[in-house]
Every structure is written in C-alpha cells, then in structure tokens.
Amino acid sequence: MKTFKIEGGHQLKGAIQPQGAKNEALQILCAVILSPDKITIHNIPDIIDVNKLIALLGKLGVKVEKLAKGSYSFQADAINLEYLETEAFKVDGRGLRGSIMIVGPLLARFGKGYIPKPGGDKIGRRRLDTHFEGFIKLGANFRYNREDHFYGVEAKELKGTYMLLDEASVTGTANIVMAAVLATGTTTIYNAACEPYLQQLCKMLNRMGAKISGIGSNMLTIEGVKTLGGTEHTMLPDMIEIGSWIGLAAMTKSELTIKNVSWDDLGVIPNVFGKLGITIERKGEDIFIPAHTDGYEIQNYIDGSILTISDAPWPGFTPDLLSIILVVATQARGSVLIHQKMFESRLFFVDKLIDMGAKIILCDPHRASVIGHDFKSSLKATTMTSPDIRAGVSLLIAALSAKGTSTIHNIEQIDRGYENIDDRLRAIGAKIERIDS
C-alpha cells in the first residue's frame, strides 16, 4: 500500500496544467473498437484507470502504439473475440468501471458484447440497467449469469428506434450511442446525457463518418451508417481536476493559475465556487485565483436562507466535485448544505474531516451541513485512508491546509484519477512525499 505524507499549512504559488479528462478518455478509448482504421488520440491522462483500459484493449486485439506523452494510436483491425470468454477477461474487466463501455462498440460491430460486473469506486449503487435496456431496444438479446456476475448482449442486426432513457446516464448514453451509430435506421435517444465529454465523443464519431445530430442537447438523433473510419482526437482538460485546483487554492490561501481550462466547457463550475466566495478571474483560457488572505464568505440565497449546493445532470453541477466543495466550505465564513443526490455513500468520508476539527453534521447518507471556521481554527493533521478518487483528493486538500503532518493511506485510489499529483503539487510548493510501504 502506498502513502502520502503531507506537511500542511504552506501557501502555494505558481501555475498548474490540468490533465486530459479521465471521464472523456474512458468513452473515447472504447470507441476505437468501432473502426478497423487507425485512430490517433492526444492528451490522454497517464492514470491507473485509463492505463488499465488501454491494456484491456491491447488484450482484446487492438494495436496500441504510444506516439508521445499522452498521445497514442489505436487500430482495431484484428479483434480477438475469444478473449471475451476467458477467465482473464473476467478479472481484467471487473477491475475497471469504464470497461462497461466496450459493450456497445462490440455489439455494434461484431454482434455481441460481454462484460463482468465492473468495479470502481465504492460510492454507492451504480446501475447498469440504462445501458442494457438501450441495447435491448435496439434489438439485442440480453443474458446474465448470476453465479459469476457476467453480462452479455447479442444481436444479428441492430435496428434504430426511439427510446426514453430512465436516467440521463453519461456512460449509458455513450454506450447506446456507440451501439446505434452502426445500427440499421434511425435511433432517437431522449433524456440523453449532454455533458461536454459526451459531446466530444459524438463529434469524434461524426468525424469517423457517423451521423449524429442534437449534440449538446438531451435529444440525440443517430442515423445509422455501414462503417466508420479513422480520425484524430484531442481530449478536453479534466474539469474535475480544474475544480480540485480551485478548491486547493482557496483552502491554502494560495495564488494559483490553472492553465488552458477550456472555459466554455466548464458550465456552472466557476459560478458554484463563486457562491462560496472564491474569486475566480478569467485570463484568456486560464483561471487565475488570487490569494484569499482574508478568507471567503458563502453567499446565502436572496431571501437570506442557507445556501444549498447539490449535484444534477449536466448542465447542472457535477457530483464529482461535491466532495471538493464540502472541504472548501469547512474554512468559509458562513454555512452551506451539501446535497449529494446520486450516490448514497459518497459523503461517508466526512468523519475524517470531523476528526480534523471540521464542523460538519451528516444529516443522512445524502446531505451534510457544513459550518465554516473562517480560518479562525485550522484543521488538524491526522492519519486517514482514501476511500475513493474524489474523497481522496478532498482529504489531500484538507491535509495541505492543515497544520502539522498528515498521512493518507490507499493513495492508489487518488492515482486512479490524478496524474503524478505529488510531483505536480511539489512544483507549486506543496510539501508532499510518496512512501511505498
């Protein structure tokens, strides 16, 4: 098990470049299966989850070539479908949440797709119903082996249809879109997810020859085509990492510049941090955050009632940043209610913040009330364990703001989503050490 040792209480200074978007990468990489032609992808983050998926694609028969840091070419002209029925695939697929998105491309191009029940963060139930109900509506037969939790879909031909998704699932929408692009006829997906990373996927598929309209809305229309070709694609910067660095700057009273953030794809993220009183300045495509030496004050609603920050499907606030918002609120002036609607276990890391001296009332699995210290009382250093990617980074931010030396175990969870985070933090002045225990 690897560990971070963090000496907190230091101001940071400088510029930091966000990595390529993890959640986009998982979709885009699965899409390479749809074509036998070469596809080149840039700005791929060097993180555990993405590297696992690249390795899985290689075992599936995709030719993978690393061209430069963050740039790879993929060619799926010799897919080994027999690998899908091996014990090795059951192990490989189970270790990665994003592996579910290989099913749609496999089903579309080869008429069958299998996947073991995927793993990933332990943040609550993450249903796969939306994915498989979409495949069934396209004409696939579904089967599930309860003994080894193995899912399968098969179809001689997929046929376009109208479907209303039961939830605006991002991975579910991506999976169904990738299946529908090679289906016969026209598919309409209503209540589709429309976040920027899904828009990126649709734009890439269109460059490959797909016919997708309605991109950016919650209704996608897909006219099926016979084949798809190659293309070149560049990932957006990771909006979750950008939000993490905003929170880090505020909590450590640091002056930071976040480079090349693709402002137009950030949605409400800057506004939500603004509601906590954090000053965010736009400088071209960069974000500049001045040192908040006098702290930051939470805005109440116009009638004076306590602010509530909750997650919602895009263009609402992403659930992946609620953990960061919660930590940042612990040192604000004022109070806020954090309402995590989507995952019932995602707030269970707050006990570690309470141990550090934060004033948090966990109302139920979905809601936490935070009373800010206004920096009049520092968080205390402690020893803790990272439960998932986003909670892990939230605890890391708390440790960097706390007085004393903190220890965070199970940092593999953080490495799943953040590229070389300790090196990048040291470059802006953080006192952080990685220990292999």
C-alpha positions, 0 to 999 in steps of 0.5 A: 500500500502506498502513502502520502505524507503531507506537511500542511499549512504552506501557501502555494504559488505558481501555475498548474496544467490540468490533465486530459479528462479521465471521464472523456478518455474512458468513452473515447478509448472504447470507441476505437473498437468501432473502426478497423482504421487507425485512430490517433488520440492526444492528451490522454491522462497517464492514470491507473484507470485509463492505463488499465483500459488501454491494456484491456484493449491491447488484450482484446486485439487492438494495436496500441502504439504510444506516439508521445506523452499522452498521445497514442494510436489505436487500430482495431483491425484484428479483434480477438473475440475469444478473449471475451470468454476467458477467465482473464477477461473476467478479472481484467474487466471487473477491475475497471468501471469504464470497461462497461463501455466496450459493450456497445462498440462490440455489439455494434460491430461484431454482434455481441458484447460481454462484460463482468460486473465492473468495479470502481469506486465504492460510492454507492449503487451504480446501475447498469440497467440504462445501458442494457435496456438501450441495447435491448431496444435496439434489438439485442438479446440480453443474458446474465449469469448470476453465479459469476456476475457476467453480462452479455448482449447479442444481436444479428442486426441492430435496428434504430428506434426511439427510446426514453432513457430512465436516467440521463446516464453519461456512460449509458448514453455513450454506450447506446450511442456507440451501439446505434451509430452502426445500427440499421435506421434511425435511433432517437435517444431522449433524456440523453446525457449532454455533458461536454465529454459526451459531446466530444465523443459524438463529434469524434464519431461524426468525424469517423463518418457517423451521423449524429445530430442534437449534440449538446442537447438531451435529444440525440438523433443517430442515423445509422451508417455501414462503417466508420473510419479513422480520425484524430482526437484531442481530449478536453482538460479534466474539469474535475481536476480544474475544480480540485485546483480551485478548491486547493487554492482557496483552502491554502490561501494560495495564488494559483493559475490553472492553465488552458481550462477550456472555459466554455466547457466548464458550465456552472463550475466557476459560478458554484465556487463563486457562491462560496466566495472564491474569486475566480478571474478569467485570463484568456483560457486560464483561471487565475485565483488570487490569494484569499488572505482574508478568507471567503464568505458563502453567499446565502440565497436572496431571501437570506436562507442557507445556501444549498449546493447539490449535484444534477445532470449536466448542465447542472453541477457535477457530483464529482466535485461535491466532495471538493466543495464540502472541504472548501466550505469547512474554512468559509465564513458562513454555512452551506448544505451539501446535497449529494443526490446520486450516490448514497455513500459518497459523503461517508468520508466526512468523519475524517474531516470531523476528526480534523476539527471540521464542523460538519453534521451528516444529516443522512447518507445524502446531505451534510451541513457544513459550518465554516471556521473562517480560518479562525481554527485550522484543521488538524493533521491526522492519519486517514485512508482514501476511500475513493478518487474524489474523497481522496483528493478532498482529504489531500486538500484538507491535509495541505491546509492543515497544520502539522503532518498528515498521512493518507493511506490507499493513495492508489485510489487518488492515482486512479484519477490524478496524474503524478499529483505529488510531483505536480503539487511539489512544483507549486510548493506543496510539501508532499512525499510518496512512501511505498510501504 
